[in-house]
Amino acid sequence: MDAAFTEEQHEIRRTLRELLHKRCGPDEVKAAVRTPPGYDEQLWRQLATQVGLPGLALPAAYGGADCGPTELALACEETGRAVLPSPLIATAALAAPLILALGSERQRTELLHAIAAGELTATLAVPAGRLSTALALTGPNDGDWAGGGRAGGIQARAQGTGWRLYGEAGQVLNGHTADVLVVAAHTGGFARSRTLLFLVRAAGPGRGEGAAGVPGLLRVRQTALDETRPQARLELREVEAELLGEGRCDGAAVARALAATGATAAAALAAEAVGAADTALARTVGYVQERTQFGRPIGSFQAVQHRLADLYVTLQAARSAAYYAAWSAGRGRPGARADVGPCGAAEPGVGALALAQALETLRAVAAEAVQLHGGIGFTWEHEAHLYFKRAACDELLLGPVHRLRARAAEEAGLFTGGAGGGGQAPGAPVTAGTREAVDV
């Protein structure tokens, strides 16, 4: 295996880094998150037209760049460096892979071309804010994670040739502005209940650009500690929708597609966290070389050097894990065939493990950045808090870290069997005792 990046991959990284360095400094980030959409729409269009960012991992047949999870992860690492507020994760890492994997040819053609061109944004709406469970990152997604037909979920009811959705979902990434919603909902009644995915189009084919809204759909942006990751609460009251796949998919296929999408999304999110941690560490190193105490830079003190050296080693380990997760997610992708789902041959548990390590690294680096910046680092206005807030909120949204690791151990069969009768029976789920062992 050749672990070196290609010249094309290096070019993606260089182009993005130069563009974001010019257009996405801390002041620009703080200004963008306070706009109604929560991100700079002009910059997003520029990233779509000049770099092809939203279509980076889509096949050329649907207007994409014909790349894969590795290129998407490299792009996310650069957006993470700038803590870029954008619909990239929601559109390119969550919604687009599901449309590619499960959508009919008509749905793919109508939506993916527009997504790749930056004309449409999309997101995945999961009831009860259980995004990490739906993506099989913190637990199996073959249960009642979508509400199980009870209150708090989203129900789908067939009506004529279409469907109607009723329920609500919270913590939906970019849910207040997304043009296309991929909604997970229960259907089939209690006896035959299953979770399927549905499309709700707020703009684009069939509605027209700038549509005022979807009847019965209420979208409210939620207040979040990390404003660079906009989230929304969706309320659906008999909202018109269409089944993703137009009848070709069943509950098992949906669960597999969500899990495969989770592997790619975990690698992208891990790389994004690594990029944020890298910039936070670099700026901290620069600051301790300038700040003086007792007549000398505090970076010359051995205790400070040791703390920064430990962070550097931790960061490099997290970067390697993220790159491996991206490679693992894309290794089953033969070329860029459109009929292949989103990277279904990923090694079990790798994505969750890489994401856990990256989130933990970002949290540690951000905390040290705040402390080593001294008094100014403890003010909310300082840029160190962009990284601190990202670390705190990403773990709340996608973790916690110990559950990501427990799920990775479960998928890898780490605690099944064992000599001397000390392990569990083969195929048995991870129990509370083994979860405690993983946490340690």
C-alpha positions in Angstrom: 0.0 0.0 0.0 1.3 3.4 -0.9 0.4 5.8 2.0 1.6 8.9 0.2 -0.9 11.4 -1.1 -1.2 12.1 -4.8 -0.4 15.4 -6.4 -4.1 15.9 -7.0 -4.8 15.4 -3.3 -2.1 17.9 -2.4 -3.6 20.4 -4.8 -7.0 20.1 -3.2 -5.4 20.8 0.2 -3.3 23.7 -1.1 -6.1 25.4 -3.0 -8.5 25.2 -0.1 -5.9 26.4 2.4 -5.1 29.5 0.3 -8.7 30.4 -0.3 -9.8 30.0 3.3 -6.7 31.9 4.6 -7.8 34.9 2.6 -11.6 34.6 3.2 -12.1 32.9 6.5 -10.1 34.5 9.4 -11.5 34.5 13.0 -13.2 37.9 12.5 -14.9 36.6 9.3 -16.1 33.5 11.1 -17.6 35.4 13.9 -19.4 37.7 11.4 -20.7 34.8 9.3 -22.2 32.8 12.2 -24.4 35.8 13.2 -26.1 36.0 9.8 -29.5 34.3 9.3 -28.1 31.2 7.5 -25.2 30.9 9.9 -22.5 30.9 7.2 -21.1 33.0 4.4 -23.3 32.1 1.4 -21.0 33.9 -1.1 -18.0 32.0 0.2 -19.9 28.7 0.0 -20.8 29.4 -3.7 -17.1 30.2 -4.4 -16.0 26.9 -2.8 -18.6 25.1 -4.9 -17.7 26.7 -8.2 -13.9 27.0 -7.9 -13.1 23.9 -5.8 -16.1 21.7 -6.4 -16.3 21.2 -2.6 -19.9 19.8 -2.2 -19.4 17.4 -5.1 -15.9 16.3 -4.2 -16.9 12.7 -3.3 -19.7 12.3 -5.9 -19.3 10.4 -9.2 -18.6 12.4 -12.4 -21.9 11.0 -13.8 -23.7 13.2 -11.4 -21.5 16.3 -11.7 -19.1 15.4 -9.0 -15.3 15.4 -9.0 -15.1 11.6 -9.0 -13.0 11.5 -5.8 -13.6 9.6 -2.6 -13.6 9.7 1.2 -9.9 10.5 1.4 -10.2 13.7 -0.6 -13.3 14.7 1.3 -11.4 14.1 4.6 -8.5 16.2 3.4 -10.9 19.0 2.5 -12.6 18.8 5.9 -9.2 19.0 7.6 -8.7 22.4 5.8 -12.1 23.6 6.7 -11.5 22.5 10.3 -8.4 24.6 10.4 -10.5 27.7 9.7 -13.4 26.5 11.8 -15.4 27.2 8.7 -19.2 27.5 9.2 -20.7 25.9 6.2 -23.2 23.1 5.1 -20.3 20.9 4.0 -20.7 18.1 6.5 -24.5 18.1 6.3 -24.5 18.1 2.5 -21.5 16.2 1.3 -20.9 13.8 4.2 -24.5 13.0 5.3 -27.2 13.7 2.8 -25.5 13.3 -0.6 -24.1 9.8 0.1 -27.6 8.6 1.2 -29.2 9.9 -2.0 -26.4 8.3 -4.0 -26.8 4.9 -2.2 -30.6 4.7 -2.0 -32.1 7.1 -4.4 -33.7 6.2 -7.7 -32.0 7.3 -10.9 -34.5 10.2 -11.2 -33.8 11.4 -7.7 -30.0 11.1 -8.2 -30.1 13.0 -11.5 -32.4 15.8 -10.2 -30.6 16.3 -6.8 -27.0 15.3 -7.0 -26.1 17.5 -10.0 -27.5 20.5 -8.2 -25.8 19.6 -5.0 -22.4 19.2 -6.7 -22.8 22.6 -8.4 -23.6 24.3 -5.1 -27.1 25.1 -6.2 -28.7 23.0 -3.4 -27.8 22.2 0.1 -29.1 19.1 2.0 -29.0 17.6 5.4 -30.1 14.5 7.3 -32.9 14.9 9.9 -33.0 12.2 12.6 -35.6 12.2 15.4 -34.7 12.8 19.0 -31.2 14.2 18.1 -29.8 10.7 17.8 -27.5 11.3 14.9 -24.6 9.2 16.1 -26.9 6.2 16.8 -28.5 6.5 13.4 -25.1 6.4 11.7 -24.2 3.3 13.9 -21.3 5.2 15.6 -22.4 4.9 19.2 -24.7 1.9 18.9 -26.5 -0.4 16.5 -29.0 1.4 14.3 -31.3 -1.6 13.8 -33.5 -0.7 16.8 -36.0 2.0 17.7 -33.6 4.9 17.5 -36.0 6.8 15.2 -38.8 6.8 17.8 -40.1 3.3 17.5 -43.6 4.5 16.6 -43.9 6.4 19.9 -44.0 10.1 20.7 -40.8 12.0 19.9 -40.2 10.3 16.6 -41.4 11.0 13.0 -44.2 9.0 11.5 -44.7 8.4 7.7 -48.2 7.7 6.3 -48.9 6.8 2.7 -51.4 9.1 1.0 -52.2 8.4 -2.6 -49.0 8.2 -4.6 -47.0 10.2 -2.0 -46.3 10.3 1.7 -47.1 12.5 4.7 -44.7 13.1 7.6 -45.7 14.0 11.1 -43.3 14.6 14.1 -40.3 16.5 15.0 -36.5 16.3 15.0 -33.9 18.4 16.9 -30.2 19.2 16.4 -30.5 18.9 12.7 -27.3 20.3 11.1 -28.1 23.3 8.9 -31.7 22.2 9.1 -33.0 25.8 9.0 -31.5 26.5 5.6 -31.2 23.2 3.8 -33.0 23.0 0.5 -33.4 19.2 0.7 -34.2 17.3 3.9 -33.5 13.6 4.1 -35.8 12.6 6.9 -35.7 9.3 8.8 -39.3 8.2 9.7 -41.2 5.2 10.9 -43.8 3.6 8.8 -45.8 0.4 8.6 -47.6 0.5 12.0 -46.6 -1.2 15.2 -46.4 -4.8 13.9 -44.5 -4.0 10.7 -42.7 -0.9 11.9 -39.5 0.0 10.0 -37.4 3.1 9.5 -37.2 4.5 5.9 -35.8 7.7 4.5 -37.9 10.4 2.8 -37.1 13.5 0.8 -38.7 16.8 1.7 -37.8 19.5 -0.9 -37.8 23.1 0.2 -36.3 24.3 -3.1 -35.0 22.9 -6.4 -36.9 20.6 -8.8 -40.6 20.7 -8.3 -40.6 23.8 -6.0 -38.4 26.4 -7.7 -35.6 28.5 -6.2 -36.6 30.8 -3.4 -39.7 28.9 -2.4 -41.4 30.5 0.6 -41.5 27.2 2.5 -43.1 23.8 2.7 -46.7 23.6 4.0 -46.7 22.1 7.5 -42.9 22.4 8.0 -41.6 24.7 10.7 -37.8 25.2 10.9 -36.3 27.1 13.8 -32.6 27.7 14.3 -31.5 26.5 17.8 -29.2 28.3 20.1 -25.9 26.4 20.3 -22.7 27.0 22.2 -20.8 26.4 19.0 -22.3 28.9 16.5 -20.0 27.6 13.7 -22.1 24.4 13.6 -25.7 25.7 13.0 -28.4 23.4 14.2 -32.2 23.6 13.9 -35.4 22.0 15.3 -37.9 20.8 12.7 -41.6 20.3 13.2 -43.5 18.4 10.6 -47.3 18.5 10.4 -48.6 16.4 7.5 -45.6 17.5 5.4 -45.6 16.2 1.8 -42.6 13.9 1.1 -41.4 11.3 -1.3 -39.8 8.0 -0.5 -36.0 7.9 -1.1 -35.6 5.1 -3.6 -39.2 5.2 -4.7 -40.1 1.8 -3.2 -36.8 -0.1 -3.9 -35.5 0.1 -0.3 -36.4 -1.7 2.8 -35.5 -1.1 6.5 -32.4 -3.3 6.3 -31.1 -1.5 3.3 -31.6 1.9 5.0 -29.8 0.7 8.1 -26.8 -0.5 6.0 -26.7 2.7 4.0 -26.8 4.8 7.2 -24.0 2.7 8.7 -21.9 3.0 5.6 -22.5 6.8 5.5 -21.5 6.9 9.1 -18.1 5.4 8.3 -17.4 8.2 5.7 -18.9 10.9 7.9 -16.8 9.8 10.9 -13.6 10.0 8.9 -14.5 13.5 7.6 -15.5 14.7 11.1 -12.3 13.3 12.6 -10.2 15.0 9.9 -12.1 18.3 10.6 -11.3 18.0 14.3 -7.7 17.3 13.6 -7.5 20.4 11.4 -9.0 22.5 14.1 -6.6 21.1 16.7 -3.6 21.7 14.5 -4.4 25.4 14.1 -5.1 25.8 17.8 -1.8 24.2 18.6 0.1 26.2 16.1 -1.3 29.5 17.4 -0.6 28.5 20.9 3.0 27.7 20.1 3.3 31.1 18.4 1.8 32.9 21.4 4.1 31.2 24.0 7.1 32.3 22.0 6.0 36.0 22.3 4.5 36.2 25.8 7.1 36.9 28.4 7.2 36.1 32.1 10.1 36.7 34.5 12.0 38.3 31.6 11.8 35.5 29.2 9.3 33.9 26.8 7.1 31.4 28.6 7.8 28.9 25.7 11.3 28.6 27.0 10.2 27.0 30.2 10.5 23.2 30.2 7.1 22.6 31.7 5.4 24.5 28.9 7.5 22.7 26.2 6.6 19.3 27.7 2.9 20.1 27.6 3.1 21.3 24.0 5.2 18.3 23.0 2.6 15.9 24.4 -0.1 17.6 22.5 1.9 17.4 19.3 2.3 13.6 19.7 -1.4 13.2 20.5 -2.3 15.3 17.4 -0.1 13.2 15.0 -1.7 10.0 16.3 -5.2 11.4 15.8 -4.2 12.6 12.3 -3.0 9.1 11.4 -6.2 7.6 12.7 -8.3 10.0 10.7 -6.4 9.3 7.5 -6.6 5.5 8.0 -10.4 5.8 8.6 -10.8 7.7 5.4 -8.7 5.1 3.5 -10.7 2.3 5.1 -14.0 4.0 4.2 -13.0 4.3 0.5 -11.2 1.0 -0.1 -14.4 -0.8 -1.2 -15.2 1.9 -3.7 -14.4 0.5 -7.1 -13.5 3.5 -9.1 -16.4 5.9 -9.0 -19.3 3.7 -10.1 -22.6 5.4 -9.3 -24.2 2.1 -8.5 -22.0 1.5 -5.5 -23.2 2.7 -2.1 -21.2 5.0 0.1 -18.1 3.0 0.9 -19.7 -0.1 2.3 -16.5 -2.1 2.9 -15.1 0.0 5.7 -13.2 -1.9 8.4 -15.6 -2.3 11.4 -15.1 0.2 14.1 -12.4 2.2 12.5 -14.5 5.3 11.9 -15.9 5.5 15.4 -12.4 4.9 16.9 -10.8 7.7 14.8 -13.6 10.1 15.6 -13.2 9.4 19.3 -9.5 10.0 19.2 -9.9 13.2 17.2 -12.6 14.6 19.4 -10.5 13.9 22.5 -7.5 15.5 20.9 -9.3 18.6 20.0 -10.7 18.9 23.5 -7.3 18.6 25.0 -5.6 21.0 22.6 -8.4 23.6 23.0 -8.2 23.4 26.8 -4.4 23.9 26.8 -4.8 26.7 24.3 -7.1 28.6 26.6 -4.8 28.1 29.6 -1.5 28.9 27.9 -3.0 32.1 26.5 -3.4 33.3 30.1 -5.9 35.8 31.1 -6.8 36.8 27.5 -7.5 33.2 26.7 -10.3 33.0 29.2 -12.3 35.8 27.5 -15.1 34.6 25.2 -14.0 37.1 22.5 -10.6 35.4 22.0 -10.3 33.1 19.0 -9.2 30.2 21.2 -12.8 29.8 22.2 -13.8 29.0 18.6 -11.9 25.7 19.0 -13.0 25.2 22.6 -16.6 25.5 21.7 -16.2 23.2 18.6 -14.6 20.6 20.8 -17.3 20.7 23.4 -20.3 20.7 21.1 -19.0 18.1 18.6 -18.7 15.6 21.4 -22.3 16.4 22.6 -23.6 16.0 19.0 -21.6 12.9 18.0 -20.3 11.2 21.2 -19.6 10.9 24.0 -16.1 9.6 23.3 -16.4 6.5 25.5 -19.5 5.3 23.6 -17.7 5.7 20.3 -14.9 3.5 21.6 -17.4 1.0 23.1 -19.1 0.7 19.7 -15.8 0.3 17.9 -14.9 -2.5 20.3 -18.3 -4.1 19.7 -18.0 -4.0 16.0 -14.5 -5.3 16.0 -15.4 -8.2 18.3 -12.7 -7.1 20.7 -14.3 -8.7 23.8 -15.9 -11.8 22.3 -14.6 -15.2 23.1 -11.2 -15.4 24.8 -8.9 -18.0 26.4 -9.8 -19.3 29.8 -13.5 -18.5 29.6 -12.9 -14.9 30.5 -14.6 -13.4 27.4 -18.1 -13.3 26.2 -19.7 -15.8 23.9 -19.0 -15.2 20.2 -21.4 -12.7 18.7 -22.7 -11.5 22.1 -23.2 -7.8 22.5 -20.9 -5.7 24.5 -22.2 -5.6 28.1 -21.9 -3.0 30.8 -18.8 -4.6 32.2 -17.0 -4.6 28.9 -18.1 -1.0 28.2 -16.4 0.0 31.4 -13.2 -1.8 30.3 -13.3 0.2 27.0 -13.8 3.4 28.9 -10.7 2.7 31.0 
